[in-house]
Amino acid sequence: MKKVIIKVCIGIVVIGLGIGFVDYWRVCHLFEKPIFTIPIMTSDDGGSGTYQGLGYSFEIQGNFMPEDEHFGVTHFEYYWFGNLVKKGMQE
């Protein structure tokens, strides 16, 4: 019984890390909105704002309206448990 509980806990941690990595890669490298987060405070431009995940969050600004020339995230801040880890902008 103890081995089953350990395997389930390890599985949950691995899935959580995978979800966090996918969101990190989308925002920081592909300059797209995260998909496994909940928008907390967003603007009327279609996506800029704060997105909360499991232990991590993003504050993003970008061009998300169809008529925008450079579509996607233009500036981001990445937080783990409230501590700034990385910030950047699209060139």
Summary of the structure (lengths in Angstrom):
residues: 91
radius of gyration: 15.4
end to end distance: 52.5
largest distance: 56.8
contacts: 234
relative contact order: 0.15
helix: 30%
strand: 36%
